[in-house]
Amino acid sequence: MRIEKNTVVSLEFELADDSGTLLEKSESPVSYLHGGYDGIFPQVEEELHEKTTGFSCTVVMDPENAFGEIDPNLIRVEPRELFPKEVEVGMRFEGGEGDSEDMLIYTVTDVTPDKVVVDGNHPLAGMKLTFSCTVTGVRPATPEEISHGHIHDEDHHHH
């Protein structure tokens, strides 16, 4: 079966930075709904379109095609007293702007006695990435998956 809109694609993948350092590797195949549902990087989806099981490819993505450029407006310096006593670099907190419903995950990047620096950018923002994958399966999506815009497992649980 060919990969087309409204098919479920399963693949094994590796994600590396531009120096070749492995950042992530699938332990077992992962699946996504093909056809513009934002289940995979658009550049990878384009490369996989009309391919079949067994197809392998490597796609090099500039930051704007991966996790975006670093947005300096998402790096904030906050008063130390707004955080728990045990705050440390690497901890993550959910936060938003005023009454906005758009919540972000902020990662603590620096802690001093009177301030905490947090970064709301994705940890891989600003990086050129290499995505290598092999297609392990292709199947038609169910009507429910298409209407929900994502895949379900055999028990109809959402992913």
N, C-alpha and C positions, 0 to 999 in steps of 0.2 A: 504494500500500500504506500502511496506517495503522501508526503507531508503537504497538506493543503489547509485552507481555512477550516476551522472546526474539527481538526483532528487532535488527538492527544498524543504528544510526542514524549517518549522516554529516552533519556540519554545519561551517559556517564560523562563527567567533565572534570577539568582542572582549570583553576584560575591562578594566574601568575602576574607579578608586577613586571615592569619593563626591564628589570635586571635578571628575570628568570626565576626569582624566588617564588616558590609555591605558596599561595595564600589560602587556597581552599581546594579540596578534592572530594568528589562524591564517594561515599562509602558503598552506596548501592545506587541504582538508577533513580533519577529524579524525573518528574513528569510535569508538563505544562500544556495548557490549551493554546494551540497555534492559531494565529489569525488576528493579531492586534489586541490581545487581551492583557498586555503588559506582564505576562508570566515569565518572560525572558528578555534579555537585551534585544532591542529592535534590530540591531545590526546582525546579531546571531540568528534571529528569526528569519531575516531576509536570506542569509546564507543557507539555511536549512530548507527553505521553501522548495517544494517539488522534489526533494531528495527522498531516499528510502532507508529502511533498516540497514545498518552496517556502514552508512556514510560517516566519514570523519572529516573534521575541518578544524582550522585554527583561525580565529578572528582577533586581530589587534584593534583595540578600541582606544581612541583618545578620550580624555576625561568627559568631554561633552556627550559622548556616546555610551558612557558607563555610569558613574555616580556623580557626574557634574564637576564643575570647577569649585574650588574652595570659596565660600561666601564669607568674607570678613565680618559681615553683619551678624553671623551666627556664632561668633566668638565673643563671649561676654565675660566681664570682670564683675563679680558680685561680692557683696560684703560677707565676710567669714561667718557672721552670726546667723545667716540664713540657712546654714547647713548643719547637719548633725556633727557632734563633737568628733566622731571617728572618721570624718570624710578624708579620702585619700585619692591620689591620682589613679585614674582608671575606673573609678566608680561612675555609675550612670544614673541620671535623674530625668524624669519626664517634666517637660515645661512647655509653656506657650507664651504668646504675646497678649497681654491684657485679657479681653473676653473672647479671644480667638479660640475656635474649636480645633485648630490645627496644632496638635501637640507634637513636639519633637523630643528625641532622646538626646540629652546633652551628656557628654563625657567630660569628666574632670581632668584637666590637663596640667594644673598647677595649684598648689595650696601653700599659702603663707599664713602667718599669724593673723592678718587682717583682711585677706582676700582669697577668693577662689576663682580660678579661670575655668570656664566651661565652654565646650565646643559642640555646636549642634550640627556640624557637617557630618556626613557619612564618613566613617573611618577611611574609606578608600577614595574619597573625593580628591580631585586634583591629580589622580594617578592614571597613567597610561597602563592598560591591562591587556593581557592575552588570555583569551577563553578558548580552550581546546576541548572538543567533545566528539563522542561517537554515539550515533543513534542506535538504541537497543530495541526500540519498538515504536510502532505507529498503529493507532486504532481510531475508528470514528468516535467522536465525542457523543455523549448522550444528549437528548434534548434538554435535560435538567442542567447539565454542565454548560451547555451553550447559553441557556437563559440566565444562569448565575455568573457566567464569565470566568469560571475556574473549574478545575477538575475535582471529582469526588472519588473516594476509594470505593471498594466493593460494597461497603455498608452505607454508602451515600453520605459519608462524613466529608465536611469541607476541608480543603487544604489551603 
